[in-house]
Amino acid sequence: MSLLSSAQQVLTPELLWKLGRISVIGISKDKKNIVYKVATPVMEENKSVSKYYTIPITGGVATELKETKELVTDKNVSPDGKYILSSQEVKTEKILGKDYYPELQKSDVQIYNGLDYRHWDTWNNGTHNHVFYAENKEGATPIDIMKGENFDAPQKPFGGDEDFIWAPDGKSIIYVCKKKEGTAYAISTNTNLYQYNLETKTTINLTEDNQGYDTNPQFSPLGDLSWLQMKRDGYEADKNDIIVRVSESLKINLTANWDGSVESFTWSKDGKKVYFIAAVDGTQQLFEVNYPGLSKIAITVKQVTSGDFDVHDIVDITGNTAILTRTDMNHALEIFSVDLKKNTWTQLTKVNDESYSKLALPKYERRYVTTTDGKKMLAWVILPPNFDKTKKYPTLLYCQGGPQSPLTQFYSFRWNFSLMASQGYVVVAPNRRGMYGHGQEWNEQISKDWGGQVMKDYLAAIDDVAKESYVDKTRLGCVGASYGGYSVFYLAGIHNNRFKTFIAHDGVFNTQSMFGTTEEVFFNYWDFGGAYWEKDNAVAQKAYTKFNPITLVEKWNTPILIIQGGIDFRVPIGQGQEAFQAAQLRGIKSRFLYFPEENHWVLKPQNGMVWQREFYKWLKETL
């Protein structure tokens, strides 16, 4: 009997929040084992508990570890072993009332002279991340290589120790930093790579000629500095290319002529090629590109893996064997060994196999929809477990956030397609404009056109799938977060009674007040085309009028659940409040689900469980 036919259960929120979440630490120093962590949510304690394991690269039984410090090479130790890198927050500027008036220690005032007064979910209190190095011995005094600077390295809010590395000779440190303050910081994406010389104590800018992001520095086995680069300042979703510095005067863009955007990369052990991960056709795959150095050999990009899954981490590649992590819409991340020549996969870790073995899982299908402008668009269609095409199912249109982010075979612990389908819903997830993996032109078409062709893409997808006999056309819903939440708010005013219910999480409702309160102002300048007070700027005015959901509220006539994080500074609380107030005053059935201590995401286990229960409760009530 097959596993699927013998399974009795389906995925529930409770089961989802019991799954282990793998993160790879690295390959052991002897190159024989993989070291990894499994974090498992403990609902009663409202936190996750982590355990560490090692498993042979060739497969076998995992062994739990007490600690991992000595097992894996520490990239923060200098090549000669003399020094070690670290980062810590340093108080560098006066912000608090008590900074200015020491006698008023009980004041809780914050005083700002420019933007960047808050970022993601944290207010600027005058501290900044700095890079330090110290002798690699206990009790050594760390030296701040950015002393007195009001800048961050690692970058906030998500940067880690990938933002600083040793040069191969151990005589200098390369780090990523956006050396701008206040308002200049908030309107720019211009990070650079800086090189600090330990002997002279001087710092030089290695990427001064580039105006966009420069990130992820790595040295090749041959000693060449490489990194990821976006060209345009203010454009966070620009094409991300792999750059190699062959000499002080020569840099090679390895992916310049390839129509895609790089997510992450690593060098082959012989330094002759670079492996990287990128989105392609609704998945995330492993690619390779050769490195010609100073020779005239042509640069060629080649896709290495293929299939309906996402590759996430390049753990190790030796010869034709790669250690990669992988997900698909029905399975959380696990570690695999891959024969790159045969494209055959062997699952090494099986953290959640026992849980999945008890479940009847959904089926997902590729569907290509013709858009209103004659393009071919991929839409993932996820069907409930034990799907019966003779029955009719309520159906959800899923609107992806970003707005420029790939919709691939990811496995979310909130927007989980497998869970949605397991609750009896067909899910339609279109790769609308603004998604990586379909060429840079497709990706860029959403900027300055939020309410334009992309809305037609959404409706083309749901209308196409709704032709199927198994779709209950009287029970269509629309859900999404961030830009997906904006999409929900906008579609609520133009859907012409297609949908019976809406759910919007941390969505942009009012483009004017969004411009006035979000922290990364560069994003709005780029995607909206300018500021709302630029009356002669036709592109910007379209964003604040025609493409502003508040202008469509008079056409709202459908129940809507509005979810908002209290410390979401990217899409601030007022967006959700304005939308809920409008719905209530319009007499529309609506509910406001407010998480005071959550940011743009929902991270605490018990809050996550409430989110899931309220999500499906609302659908049950209204769909």
Protein Blocks (a to p, Z undefined) as FASTA:
>chain_A
ZZklmpmbdcdfklmmmpccdddfbdcfklpaccdddddddfklopacdddddddfkbpa
ddddfbfklmpccfkbcfklmaccddddddfbdfbfklmmmmlmmbccdcdfbehkbghj
accehiacdddddddbehiacddfkgoiacdcdddfkbcfklpccdfklpaccdddddde
hjlmmmpcbdcdddddfklopacdfklmpcbdcehiacdfkopacddddfbghiakbccd
ddddfbfkbccdfklmpccddfbdcddfkopaccddddeehiacddddddekjafbdcdd
ddfbgcjdddfbdfbdghjbccdddddfkbccddddddfklopacdfblfklmmmmmpcc
ddddddddddfkopacdddddddehiafkbccdddddddehjlccddfbdcfklgcklmm
mnopacddddbehiahiajklmmmmgoplmmmmmmmmmmmmmmmmmpmklcfklccddde
hjlmmmmmmmmmmnnomagbdcdehiafblmlmmmmpmblmlmmmmnopafklmmlmklm
mmmmmmmmklmmmmgcbdcdddddfklcklgfklmmmmmmmmmmnopacdddddfkbcfb
cfbfklmmmmmmmmmmmmmmmZZ
